[in-house]
Amino acid sequence: MNQPVLFEELAARNGLRIGVATLASEKTLNAISLEMVDLLTPQLRKWQADPEVALVILQAQGEKAFCAGGDLQQLYRTMREHHASPERGDIRGNRYAAEFFEHEYRLDYLIHTFGKPILCWGHGIVMGGGIGLMAGCSHRVVTEKSRLAMPEITIGLYPDVGGSWFLSRMPGKTGVFLALTGALLNSADAVFAGLADYRVAHASKQSVFDALLAQDWGRGNDAELLERVLADAQSASLNDGVTAFAPSNLISHYDQIEALCRKPTLPEIVDGILSLQTEDAWLLKAAGTLRAGSPGSAWLGYALQKRVRHMSLAEVFRLEFVVSLHCAARADFVEGVRALIIEKDQKPKWQHATLAEAAPEWVEGFFDDPWKREEHPLADLGA
Protein backbone atom coordinates (compact mmCIF):
# COMPACT_ATOMS: atom_id res chain seq x y z
CA MET A 1 0.00 0.00 0.00
CA ASN A 2 1.40 3.37 -1.02
CA GLN A 3 2.33 5.72 1.80
CA PRO A 4 0.80 9.23 1.56
CA VAL A 5 4.09 10.73 2.79
CA LEU A 6 7.51 9.61 1.59
CA PHE A 7 10.77 10.16 3.46
CA GLU A 8 14.37 10.12 2.30
CA GLU A 9 17.73 11.46 3.39
CA LEU A 10 20.17 13.07 0.97
CA ALA A 11 23.89 13.09 1.68
CA ALA A 12 25.51 16.52 1.51
CA ARG A 13 29.10 17.06 0.44
CA ASN A 14 30.52 17.03 3.96
CA GLY A 15 28.65 13.90 5.06
CA LEU A 16 25.75 15.52 6.89
CA ARG A 17 22.26 14.75 5.65
CA ILE A 18 19.17 16.61 4.46
CA GLY A 19 15.83 15.08 5.43
CA VAL A 20 13.18 15.26 2.72
CA ALA A 21 9.47 14.74 3.43
CA THR A 22 7.26 14.49 0.34
CA LEU A 23 3.48 14.65 0.44
CA ALA A 24 2.43 11.88 -1.96
CA SER A 25 -1.33 11.97 -2.47
CA GLU A 26 -1.63 13.65 -5.85
CA LYS A 27 -5.20 12.46 -6.45
CA THR A 28 -6.41 14.47 -3.44
CA LEU A 29 -4.10 17.40 -4.26
CA ASN A 30 -2.10 16.26 -1.23
CA ALA A 31 -4.93 17.18 1.16
CA ILE A 32 -3.58 16.65 4.66
CA SER A 33 -5.10 13.62 6.39
CA LEU A 34 -4.72 12.30 9.92
CA GLU A 35 -2.55 9.50 8.52
CA MET A 36 -0.23 12.02 6.88
CA VAL A 37 0.00 14.03 10.09
CA ASP A 38 0.80 10.91 12.08
CA LEU A 39 3.57 10.00 9.64
CA LEU A 40 5.11 13.47 9.52
CA THR A 41 5.21 14.21 13.24
CA PRO A 42 7.45 11.38 14.47
CA GLN A 43 9.76 11.69 11.46
CA LEU A 44 10.25 15.42 12.02
CA ARG A 45 10.98 14.77 15.69
CA LYS A 46 13.51 12.12 14.72
CA TRP A 47 15.26 14.49 12.32
CA GLN A 48 15.21 17.28 14.88
CA ALA A 49 17.01 15.05 17.39
CA ASP A 50 19.56 13.69 14.87
CA PRO A 51 22.78 15.76 14.92
CA GLU A 52 23.71 14.37 11.49
CA VAL A 53 20.65 15.98 9.86
CA ALA A 54 21.37 19.62 9.01
CA LEU A 55 18.00 20.69 7.65
CA VAL A 56 14.64 19.41 6.44
CA ILE A 57 12.81 19.94 3.14
CA LEU A 58 9.03 19.71 2.94
CA GLN A 59 7.68 19.28 -0.58
CA ALA A 60 4.95 17.49 -2.54
CA GLN A 61 4.54 15.25 -5.55
CA GLY A 62 2.87 16.57 -8.67
CA GLU A 63 2.62 19.88 -10.43
CA LYS A 64 -0.82 20.99 -9.21
CA ALA A 65 -0.58 21.37 -5.45
CA PHE A 66 1.65 21.39 -2.43
CA CYS A 67 -1.42 20.82 -0.25
CA ALA A 68 -4.96 21.92 -1.08
CA GLY A 69 -6.24 21.78 2.50
CA GLY A 70 -7.49 19.18 4.93
CA ASP A 71 -8.89 15.76 4.02
CA LEU A 72 -12.44 16.22 5.31
CA GLN A 73 -14.13 12.99 4.21
CA GLN A 74 -13.78 11.09 7.47
CA LEU A 75 -14.33 14.24 9.50
CA TYR A 76 -17.64 14.77 7.69
CA ARG A 77 -18.82 11.25 8.51
CA THR A 78 -17.95 11.59 12.18
CA MET A 79 -19.59 15.02 12.40
CA ARG A 80 -22.84 13.59 11.08
CA GLU A 81 -22.66 10.68 13.52
CA HIS A 82 -21.94 13.02 16.42
CA HIS A 83 -24.83 15.32 15.48
CA ALA A 84 -27.19 12.33 15.62
CA SER A 85 -25.82 10.98 18.92
CA PRO A 86 -26.79 11.65 22.55
CA GLU A 87 -23.36 13.29 22.96
CA ARG A 88 -24.17 16.10 20.54
CA GLY A 89 -24.08 18.71 23.30
CA ASP A 90 -20.51 17.79 24.31
CA ILE A 91 -17.88 19.02 21.85
CA ARG A 92 -15.54 16.32 23.17
CA GLY A 93 -17.94 13.61 21.98
CA ASN A 94 -16.58 13.51 18.42
CA ARG A 95 -13.39 11.64 19.21
CA TYR A 96 -12.14 11.57 15.64
CA ALA A 97 -12.49 15.36 15.32
CA ALA A 98 -10.65 15.83 18.61
CA GLU A 99 -7.85 13.54 17.44
CA PHE A 100 -7.65 15.13 13.99
CA PHE A 101 -7.41 18.72 15.22
CA GLU A 102 -5.12 17.90 18.14
CA HIS A 103 -2.64 16.00 15.97
CA GLU A 104 -2.76 18.56 13.14
CA TYR A 105 -2.19 21.50 15.47
CA ARG A 106 0.63 19.67 17.26
CA LEU A 107 2.35 19.12 13.93
CA ASP A 108 1.90 22.76 12.89
CA TYR A 109 3.27 23.94 16.24
CA LEU A 110 6.24 21.57 15.90
CA ILE A 111 7.05 23.11 12.52
CA HIS A 112 6.77 26.65 13.91
CA THR A 113 9.18 25.80 16.75
CA PHE A 114 11.49 23.38 14.92
CA GLY A 115 15.08 23.58 16.03
CA LYS A 116 16.60 23.34 12.54
CA PRO A 117 15.94 25.06 9.23
CA ILE A 118 12.91 23.73 7.35
CA LEU A 119 12.55 24.62 3.69
CA CYS A 120 9.01 24.37 2.31
CA TRP A 121 8.69 24.29 -1.49
CA GLY A 122 5.17 25.68 -1.82
CA HIS A 123 4.46 25.11 -5.51
CA GLY A 124 0.93 25.12 -6.89
CA ILE A 125 -2.16 25.20 -4.69
CA VAL A 126 -1.51 25.89 -1.00
CA MET A 127 -4.72 26.27 0.95
CA GLY A 128 -6.06 25.85 4.47
CA GLY A 129 -4.18 22.99 6.09
CA GLY A 130 -1.45 23.38 3.47
CA ILE A 131 -0.77 26.90 4.70
CA GLY A 132 -0.78 25.43 8.21
CA LEU A 133 2.19 23.27 7.18
CA MET A 134 3.96 25.99 5.25
CA ALA A 135 3.46 29.02 7.49
CA GLY A 136 5.69 27.81 10.30
CA CYS A 137 8.63 26.71 8.15
CA SER A 138 11.74 28.79 8.61
CA HIS A 139 12.32 29.19 4.84
CA ARG A 140 9.31 29.23 2.52
CA VAL A 141 9.55 29.23 -1.27
CA VAL A 142 6.72 30.10 -3.65
CA THR A 143 6.87 29.77 -7.41
CA GLU A 144 5.23 31.45 -10.37
CA LYS A 145 2.43 28.86 -10.10
CA SER A 146 1.80 29.18 -6.34
CA ARG A 147 -1.77 30.02 -5.35
CA LEU A 148 -2.50 30.45 -1.65
CA ALA A 149 -5.78 31.01 0.19
CA MET A 150 -7.61 30.51 3.47
CA PRO A 151 -11.11 29.86 2.06
CA GLU A 152 -12.67 28.27 5.15
CA ILE A 153 -15.63 30.66 5.04
CA THR A 154 -16.87 28.63 2.07
CA ILE A 155 -17.26 25.48 4.21
CA GLY A 156 -18.56 27.04 7.41
CA LEU A 157 -15.25 26.87 9.26
CA TYR A 158 -12.74 29.71 9.93
CA PRO A 159 -9.01 30.16 9.16
CA ASP A 160 -7.56 27.70 11.69
CA VAL A 161 -4.17 25.87 11.74
CA GLY A 162 -2.75 28.97 13.40
CA GLY A 163 -4.52 31.26 10.92
CA SER A 164 -5.92 33.42 13.70
CA TRP A 165 -2.30 34.11 14.70
CA PHE A 166 -0.64 34.77 11.33
CA LEU A 167 -3.60 36.58 9.72
CA SER A 168 -3.73 39.02 12.64
CA ARG A 169 -0.04 39.80 12.09
CA MET A 170 -0.28 40.64 8.39
CA PRO A 171 0.19 44.21 7.14
CA GLY A 172 -2.67 46.52 8.05
CA LYS A 173 -6.07 44.85 7.80
CA THR A 174 -5.16 42.44 5.01
CA GLY A 175 -5.66 39.50 7.38
CA VAL A 176 -9.26 40.53 8.05
CA PHE A 177 -9.89 40.85 4.31
CA LEU A 178 -8.40 37.43 3.56
CA ALA A 179 -10.37 35.70 6.32
CA LEU A 180 -13.64 37.17 5.04
CA THR A 181 -13.07 36.68 1.32
CA GLY A 182 -10.75 33.69 0.98
CA ALA A 183 -9.01 35.80 -1.68
CA LEU A 184 -6.46 33.99 -3.82
CA LEU A 185 -2.83 35.04 -3.33
CA ASN A 186 -0.04 34.77 -5.86
CA SER A 187 3.64 34.50 -4.97
CA ALA A 188 4.15 38.26 -4.61
CA ASP A 189 1.07 38.45 -2.37
CA ALA A 190 2.38 35.59 -0.23
CA VAL A 191 5.70 37.35 0.38
CA PHE A 192 3.98 40.65 1.17
CA ALA A 193 1.59 38.95 3.59
CA GLY A 194 4.42 37.15 5.40
CA LEU A 195 3.40 33.64 4.29
CA ALA A 196 6.48 33.15 2.11
CA ASP A 197 10.06 34.35 1.97
CA TYR A 198 11.40 33.70 -1.56
CA ARG A 199 10.06 33.64 -5.10
CA VAL A 200 11.87 31.04 -7.18
CA ALA A 201 11.06 29.61 -10.61
CA HIS A 202 9.77 26.06 -10.25
CA ALA A 203 12.11 25.00 -13.05
CA SER A 204 15.03 25.89 -10.74
CA LYS A 205 14.03 23.41 -8.05
CA GLN A 206 16.60 20.75 -8.88
CA SER A 207 19.43 23.28 -9.17
CA VAL A 208 18.45 24.64 -5.74
CA PHE A 209 18.56 21.12 -4.27
CA ASP A 210 21.93 20.51 -5.94
CA ALA A 211 23.27 23.72 -4.42
CA LEU A 212 22.03 22.66 -0.99
CA LEU A 213 23.87 19.35 -1.25
CA ALA A 214 27.07 21.24 -2.06
CA GLN A 215 27.00 23.34 1.14
CA ASP A 216 29.31 22.80 4.09
CA TRP A 217 26.66 22.20 6.74
CA GLY A 218 27.09 21.86 10.47
CA ARG A 219 29.31 24.84 11.25
CA GLY A 220 26.69 26.81 13.16
CA ASN A 221 25.50 28.86 10.19
CA ASP A 222 23.09 26.44 8.50
CA ALA A 223 20.23 28.96 8.28
CA GLU A 224 22.57 31.50 6.68
CA LEU A 225 23.78 28.97 4.11
CA LEU A 226 20.20 28.13 3.19
CA GLU A 227 19.29 31.80 2.90
CA ARG A 228 22.20 32.45 0.54
CA VAL A 229 21.19 29.59 -1.76
CA LEU A 230 17.57 30.74 -1.86
CA ALA A 231 18.43 34.42 -2.30
CA ASP A 232 20.68 33.56 -5.26
CA ALA A 233 17.92 31.40 -6.77
CA GLN A 234 15.37 34.16 -6.30
CA SER A 235 17.61 36.75 -7.92
CA ALA A 236 18.22 34.47 -10.90
CA SER A 237 14.51 33.67 -11.25
CA LEU A 238 13.35 37.28 -11.11
CA ASN A 239 15.89 38.30 -13.72
CA ASP A 240 15.87 35.34 -16.10
CA GLY A 241 13.57 37.03 -18.61
CA VAL A 242 11.50 33.84 -18.85
CA THR A 243 9.64 33.24 -15.59
CA ALA A 244 6.55 35.40 -15.26
CA PHE A 245 5.79 36.40 -11.67
CA ALA A 246 2.51 38.29 -11.40
CA PRO A 247 2.41 41.56 -9.45
CA SER A 248 0.82 41.61 -6.00
CA ASN A 249 -2.92 42.19 -5.82
CA LEU A 250 -2.62 42.88 -2.09
CA ILE A 251 -0.17 45.70 -2.72
CA SER A 252 -2.08 47.25 -5.61
CA HIS A 253 -5.35 47.13 -3.63
CA TYR A 254 -3.85 47.83 -0.22
CA ASP A 255 -5.35 51.31 0.29
CA GLN A 256 -8.78 50.08 -0.75
CA ILE A 257 -8.56 47.07 1.59
CA GLU A 258 -7.53 49.37 4.44
CA ALA A 259 -10.42 51.73 3.80
CA LEU A 260 -12.88 48.82 3.77
CA CYS A 261 -11.56 46.79 6.70
CA ARG A 262 -10.77 49.59 9.14
CA LYS A 263 -14.46 50.34 9.57
CA PRO A 264 -15.48 49.93 13.23
CA THR A 265 -17.87 46.97 12.92
CA LEU A 266 -17.99 43.75 10.95
CA PRO A 267 -21.37 44.52 9.31
CA GLU A 268 -19.92 47.78 7.99
CA ILE A 269 -16.86 45.96 6.65
CA VAL A 270 -18.95 43.28 4.96
CA ASP A 271 -21.39 45.80 3.50
CA GLY A 272 -18.47 47.78 2.10
CA ILE A 273 -16.90 44.75 0.41
CA LEU A 274 -20.21 43.54 -1.00
CA SER A 275 -21.06 47.03 -2.30
CA LEU A 276 -17.82 47.48 -4.23
CA GLN A 277 -18.29 49.14 -7.60
CA THR A 278 -15.43 47.67 -9.57
CA GLU A 279 -14.55 45.73 -12.68
CA ASP A 280 -11.44 44.28 -11.06
CA ALA A 281 -11.67 40.47 -11.38
CA TRP A 282 -9.68 39.74 -8.20
CA LEU A 283 -11.88 41.99 -6.04
CA LEU A 284 -15.07 40.70 -7.65
CA LYS A 285 -14.12 37.10 -6.93
CA ALA A 286 -13.23 37.96 -3.33
CA ALA A 287 -16.58 39.69 -2.83
CA GLY A 288 -18.37 36.74 -4.42
CA THR A 289 -16.74 34.31 -2.01
CA LEU A 290 -17.81 36.45 0.95
CA ARG A 291 -21.36 36.72 -0.40
CA ALA A 292 -21.69 32.93 -0.74
CA GLY A 293 -19.86 32.09 2.50
CA SER A 294 -21.17 31.40 5.97
CA PRO A 295 -22.12 34.58 7.90
CA GLY A 296 -21.36 32.67 11.09
CA SER A 297 -17.84 31.96 9.83
CA ALA A 298 -17.38 35.64 9.04
CA TRP A 299 -18.25 36.54 12.63
CA LEU A 300 -16.01 33.82 14.01
CA GLY A 301 -12.92 34.65 11.94
CA TYR A 302 -13.33 38.34 12.74
CA ALA A 303 -13.81 37.74 16.48
CA LEU A 304 -10.78 35.44 16.64
CA GLN A 305 -8.40 37.96 15.10
CA LYS A 306 -9.45 40.50 17.74
CA ARG A 307 -9.17 37.96 20.55
CA VAL A 308 -5.70 36.57 19.75
CA ARG A 309 -3.93 39.90 19.31
CA HIS A 310 -1.83 39.50 22.47
CA MET A 311 -1.75 35.70 22.68
CA SER A 312 1.25 33.45 22.17
CA LEU A 313 1.22 30.91 19.34
CA ALA A 314 0.64 28.06 21.81
CA GLU A 315 -2.31 29.91 23.35
CA VAL A 316 -3.76 30.45 19.88
CA PHE A 317 -3.56 26.75 19.03
CA ARG A 318 -5.27 25.88 22.31
CA LEU A 319 -8.04 28.37 21.57
CA GLU A 320 -8.45 27.20 17.97
CA PHE A 321 -8.73 23.59 19.16
CA VAL A 322 -11.76 24.50 21.27
CA VAL A 323 -13.31 26.62 18.52
CA SER A 324 -12.79 23.93 15.89
CA LEU A 325 -14.54 21.31 18.01
CA HIS A 326 -17.44 23.69 18.49
CA CYS A 327 -17.56 24.09 14.70
CA ALA A 328 -17.59 20.30 14.28
CA ALA A 329 -20.50 20.04 16.71
CA ARG A 330 -22.59 22.76 15.07
CA ALA A 331 -24.50 23.06 11.82
CA ASP A 332 -22.51 25.19 9.38
CA PHE A 333 -19.28 23.19 9.11
CA VAL A 334 -20.95 19.88 8.27
CA GLU A 335 -23.34 21.66 5.88
CA GLY A 336 -20.51 23.49 4.13
CA VAL A 337 -18.52 20.29 3.63
CA ARG A 338 -21.64 18.55 2.34
CA ALA A 339 -22.44 21.27 -0.19
CA LEU A 340 -18.94 21.91 -1.50
CA ILE A 341 -17.08 18.61 -1.10
CA ILE A 342 -19.44 15.66 -0.56
CA GLU A 343 -22.56 16.29 -2.65
CA LYS A 344 -21.10 19.27 -4.52
CA ASP A 345 -24.42 20.99 -5.11
CA GLN A 346 -22.77 24.33 -4.20
CA LYS A 347 -25.92 25.31 -2.28
CA PRO A 348 -25.16 25.35 1.44
CA LYS A 349 -28.01 26.27 3.76
CA TRP A 350 -26.27 28.23 6.50
CA GLN A 351 -27.67 28.32 10.03
CA HIS A 352 -27.74 32.12 9.83
CA ALA A 353 -28.57 33.62 6.46
CA THR A 354 -27.24 37.06 7.44
CA LEU A 355 -24.78 38.58 9.89
CA ALA A 356 -27.65 40.20 11.78
CA GLU A 357 -29.18 36.81 12.59
CA ALA A 358 -26.09 35.64 14.49
CA ALA A 359 -26.36 37.09 17.99
CA PRO A 360 -23.18 38.01 19.92
CA GLU A 361 -24.04 35.31 22.48
CA TRP A 362 -24.01 32.72 19.70
CA VAL A 363 -20.52 33.78 18.62
CA GLU A 364 -19.23 33.79 22.21
CA GLY A 365 -20.44 30.21 22.60
CA PHE A 366 -17.61 29.01 20.35
CA PHE A 367 -15.11 30.08 23.01
CA ASP A 368 -16.68 28.01 25.78
CA ASP A 369 -13.78 25.79 26.92
CA PRO A 370 -14.78 22.51 28.64
CA TRP A 371 -11.19 21.92 29.77
CA LYS A 372 -9.31 23.48 32.63
CA ARG A 373 -5.94 24.92 31.62
CA GLU A 374 -4.01 21.94 33.01
CA GLU A 375 -6.41 19.45 31.45
CA HIS A 376 -6.42 20.92 27.94
CA PRO A 377 -5.20 18.38 25.34
CA LEU A 378 -2.67 20.94 24.07
CA ALA A 379 -1.62 22.23 27.49
CA ASP A 380 1.95 21.00 26.96
CA LEU A 381 2.62 23.03 23.80
CA GLY A 382 4.31 25.86 25.65
CA ALA A 383 3.62 29.26 27.14
C-alpha positions in Angstrom: 0.0 0.0 0.0 1.4 3.4 -1.0 2.3 5.7 1.8 0.8 9.2 1.6 4.1 10.7 2.8 7.5 9.6 1.6 10.8 10.2 3.5 14.4 10.1 2.3 17.7 11.5 3.4 20.2 13.1 1.0 23.9 13.1 1.7 25.5 16.5 1.5 29.1 17.1 0.4 30.5 17.0 4.0 28.6 13.9 5.1 25.7 15.5 6.9 22.3 14.8 5.6 19.2 16.6 4.5 15.8 15.1 5.4 13.2 15.3 2.7 9.5 14.7 3.4 7.3 14.5 0.3 3.5 14.6 0.4 2.4 11.9 -2.0 -1.3 12.0 -2.5 -1.6 13.6 -5.8 -5.2 12.5 -6.5 -6.4 14.5 -3.4 -4.1 17.4 -4.3 -2.1 16.3 -1.2 -4.9 17.2 1.2 -3.6 16.7 4.7 -5.1 13.6 6.4 -4.7 12.3 9.9 -2.6 9.5 8.5 -0.2 12.0 6.9 0.0 14.0 10.1 0.8 10.9 12.1 3.6 10.0 9.6 5.1 13.5 9.5 5.2 14.2 13.2 7.4 11.4 14.5 9.8 11.7 11.5 10.2 15.4 12.0 11.0 14.8 15.7 13.5 12.1 14.7 15.3 14.5 12.3 15.2 17.3 14.9 17.0 15.1 17.4 19.6 13.7 14.9 22.8 15.8 14.9 23.7 14.4 11.5 20.6 16.0 9.9 21.4 19.6 9.0 18.0 20.7 7.7 14.6 19.4 6.4 12.8 19.9 3.1 9.0 19.7 2.9 7.7 19.3 -0.6 5.0 17.5 -2.5 4.5 15.2 -5.6 2.9 16.6 -8.7 2.6 19.9 -10.4 -0.8 21.0 -9.2 -0.6 21.4 -5.5 1.7 21.4 -2.4 -1.4 20.8 -0.2 -5.0 21.9 -1.1 -6.2 21.8 2.5 -7.5 19.2 4.9 -8.9 15.8 4.0 -12.4 16.2 5.3 -14.1 13.0 4.2 -13.8 11.1 7.5 -14.3 14.2 9.5 -17.6 14.8 7.7 -18.8 11.2 8.5 -18.0 11.6 12.2 -19.6 15.0 12.4 -22.8 13.6 11.1 -22.7 10.7 13.5 -21.9 13.0 16.4 -24.8 15.3 15.5 -27.2 12.3 15.6 -25.8 11.0 18.9 -26.8 11.6 22.5 -23.4 13.3 23.0 -24.2 16.1 20.5 -24.1 18.7 23.3 -20.5 17.8 24.3 -17.9 19.0 21.8 -15.5 16.3 23.2 -17.9 13.6 22.0 -16.6 13.5 18.4 -13.4 11.6 19.2 -12.1 11.6 15.6 -12.5 15.4 15.3 -10.7 15.8 18.6 -7.8 13.5 17.4 -7.7 15.1 14.0 -7.4 18.7 15.2 -5.1 17.9 18.1 -2.6 16.0 16.0 -2.8 18.6 13.1 -2.2 21.5 15.5 0.6 19.7 17.3 2.4 19.1 13.9 1.9 22.8 12.9 3.3 23.9 16.2 6.2 21.6 15.9 7.1 23.1 12.5 6.8 26.7 13.9 9.2 25.8 16.8 11.5 23.4 14.9 15.1 23.6 16.0 16.6 23.3 12.5 15.9 25.1 9.2 12.9 23.7 7.4 12.5 24.6 3.7 9.0 24.4 2.3 8.7 24.3 -1.5 5.2 25.7 -1.8 4.5 25.1 -5.5 0.9 25.1 -6.9 -2.2 25.2 -4.7 -1.5 25.9 -1.0 -4.7 26.3 1.0 -6.1 25.8 4.5 -4.2 23.0 6.1 -1.4 23.4 3.5 -0.8 26.9 4.7 -0.8 25.4 8.2 2.2 23.3 7.2 4.0 26.0 5.2 3.5 29.0 7.5 5.7 27.8 10.3 8.6 26.7 8.2 11.7 28.8 8.6 12.3 29.2 4.8 9.3 29.2 2.5 9.6 29.2 -1.3 6.7 30.1 -3.6 6.9 29.8 -7.4 5.2 31.5 -10.4 2.4 28.9 -10.1 1.8 29.2 -6.3 -1.8 30.0 -5.3 -2.5 30.5 -1.6 -5.8 31.0 0.2 -7.6 30.5 3.5 -11.1 29.9 2.1 -12.7 28.3 5.2 -15.6 30.7 5.0 -16.9 28.6 2.1 -17.3 25.5 4.2 -18.6 27.0 7.4 -15.2 26.9 9.3 -12.7 29.7 9.9 -9.0 30.2 9.2 -7.6 27.7 11.7 -4.2 25.9 11.7 -2.7 29.0 13.4 -4.5 31.3 10.9 -5.9 33.4 13.7 -2.3 34.1 14.7 -0.6 34.8 11.3 -3.6 36.6 9.7 -3.7 39.0 12.6 0.0 39.8 12.1 -0.3 40.6 8.4 0.2 44.2 7.1 -2.7 46.5 8.0 -6.1 44.9 7.8 -5.2 42.4 5.0 -5.7 39.5 7.4 -9.3 40.5 8.0 -9.9 40.8 4.3 -8.4 37.4 3.6 -10.4 35.7 6.3 -13.6 37.2 5.0 -13.1 36.7 1.3 -10.7 33.7 1.0 -9.0 35.8 -1.7 -6.5 34.0 -3.8 -2.8 35.0 -3.3 0.0 34.8 -5.9 3.6 34.5 -5.0 4.2 38.3 -4.6 1.1 38.5 -2.4 2.4 35.6 -0.2 5.7 37.4 0.4 4.0 40.7 1.2 1.6 38.9 3.6 4.4 37.1 5.4 3.4 33.6 4.3 6.5 33.1 2.1 10.1 34.3 2.0 11.4 33.7 -1.6 10.1 33.6 -5.1 11.9 31.0 -7.2 11.1 29.6 -10.6 9.8 26.1 -10.2 12.1 25.0 -13.0 15.0 25.9 -10.7 14.0 23.4 -8.0 16.6 20.7 -8.9 19.4 23.3 -9.2 18.4 24.6 -5.7 18.6 21.1 -4.3 21.9 20.5 -5.9 23.3 23.7 -4.4 22.0 22.7 -1.0 23.9 19.3 -1.3 27.1 21.2 -2.1 27.0 23.3 1.1 29.3 22.8 4.1 26.7 22.2 6.7 27.1 21.9 10.5 29.3 24.8 11.3 26.7 26.8 13.2 25.5 28.9 10.2 23.1 26.4 8.5 20.2 29.0 8.3 22.6 31.5 6.7 23.8 29.0 4.1 20.2 28.1 3.2 19.3 31.8 2.9 22.2 32.5 0.5 21.2 29.6 -1.8 17.6 30.7 -1.9 18.4 34.4 -2.3 20.7 33.6 -5.3 17.9 31.4 -6.8 15.4 34.2 -6.3 17.6 36.8 -7.9 18.2 34.5 -10.9 14.5 33.7 -11.3 13.4 37.3 -11.1 15.9 38.3 -13.7 15.9 35.3 -16.1 13.6 37.0 -18.6 11.5 33.8 -18.8 9.6 33.2 -15.6 6.6 35.4 -15.3 5.8 36.4 -11.7 2.5 38.3 -11.4 2.4 41.6 -9.4 0.8 41.6 -6.0 -2.9 42.2 -5.8 -2.6 42.9 -2.1 -0.2 45.7 -2.7 -2.1 47.3 -5.6 -5.4 47.1 -3.6 -3.9 47.8 -0.2 -5.3 51.3 0.3 -8.8 50.1 -0.8 -8.6 47.1 1.6 -7.5 49.4 4.4 -10.4 51.7 3.8 -12.9 48.8 3.8 -11.6 46.8 6.7 -10.8 49.6 9.1 -14.5 50.3 9.6 -15.5 49.9 13.2 -17.9 47.0 12.9 -18.0 43.7 11.0 -21.4 44.5 9.3 -19.9 47.8 8.0 -16.9 46.0 6.7 -18.9 43.3 5.0 -21.4 45.8 3.5 -18.5 47.8 2.1 -16.9 44.8 0.4 -20.2 43.5 -1.0 -21.1 47.0 -2.3 -17.8 47.5 -4.2 -18.3 49.1 -7.6 -15.4 47.7 -9.6 -14.5 45.7 -12.7 -11.4 44.3 -11.1 -11.7 40.5 -11.4 -9.7 39.7 -8.2 -11.9 42.0 -6.0 -15.1 40.7 -7.6 -14.1 37.1 -6.9 -13.2 38.0 -3.3 -16.6 39.7 -2.8 -18.4 36.7 -4.4 -16.7 34.3 -2.0 -17.8 36.5 1.0 -21.4 36.7 -0.4 -21.7 32.9 -0.7 -19.9 32.1 2.5 -21.2 31.4 6.0 -22.1 34.6 7.9 -21.4 32.7 11.1 -17.8 32.0 9.8 -17.4 35.6 9.0 -18.3 36.5 12.6 -16.0 33.8 14.0 -12.9 34.7 11.9 -13.3 38.3 12.7 -13.8 37.7 16.5 -10.8 35.4 16.6 -8.4 38.0 15.1 -9.4 40.5 17.7 -9.2 38.0 20.6 -5.7 36.6 19.8 -3.9 39.9 19.3 -1.8 39.5 22.5 -1.7 35.7 22.7 1.3 33.5 22.2 1.2 30.9 19.3 0.6 28.1 21.8 -2.3 29.9 23.3 -3.8 30.5 19.9 -3.6 26.8 19.0 -5.3 25.9 22.3 -8.0 28.4 21.6 -8.4 27.2 18.0 -8.7 23.6 19.2 -11.8 24.5 21.3 -13.3 26.6 18.5 -12.8 23.9 15.9 -14.5 21.3 18.0 -17.4 23.7 18.5 -17.6 24.1 14.7 -17.6 20.3 14.3 -20.5 20.0 16.7 -22.6 22.8 15.1 -24.5 23.1 11.8 -22.5 25.2 9.4 -19.3 23.2 9.1 -20.9 19.9 8.3 -23.3 21.7 5.9 -20.5 23.5 4.1 -18.5 20.3 3.6 -21.6 18.6 2.3 -22.4 21.3 -0.2 -18.9 21.9 -1.5 -17.1 18.6 -1.1 -19.4 15.7 -0.6 -22.6 16.3 -2.6 -21.1 19.3 -4.5 -24.4 21.0 -5.1 -22.8 24.3 -4.2 -25.9 25.3 -2.3 -25.2 25.3 1.4 -28.0 26.3 3.8 -26.3 28.2 6.5 -27.7 28.3 10.0 -27.7 32.1 9.8 -28.6 33.6 6.5 -27.2 37.1 7.4 -24.8 38.6 9.9 -27.7 40.2 11.8 -29.2 36.8 12.6 -26.1 35.6 14.5 -26.4 37.1 18.0 -23.2 38.0 19.9 -24.0 35.3 22.5 -24.0 32.7 19.7 -20.5 33.8 18.6 -19.2 33.8 22.2 -20.4 30.2 22.6 -17.6 29.0 20.3 -15.1 30.1 23.0 -16.7 28.0 25.8 -13.8 25.8 26.9 -14.8 22.5 28.6 -11.2 21.9 29.8 -9.3 23.5 32.6 -5.9 24.9 31.6 -4.0 21.9 33.0 -6.4 19.4 31.4 -6.4 20.9 27.9 -5.2 18.4 25.3 -2.7 20.9 24.1 -1.6 22.2 27.5 2.0 21.0 27.0 2.6 23.0 23.8 4.3 25.9 25.7 3.6 29.3 27.1 
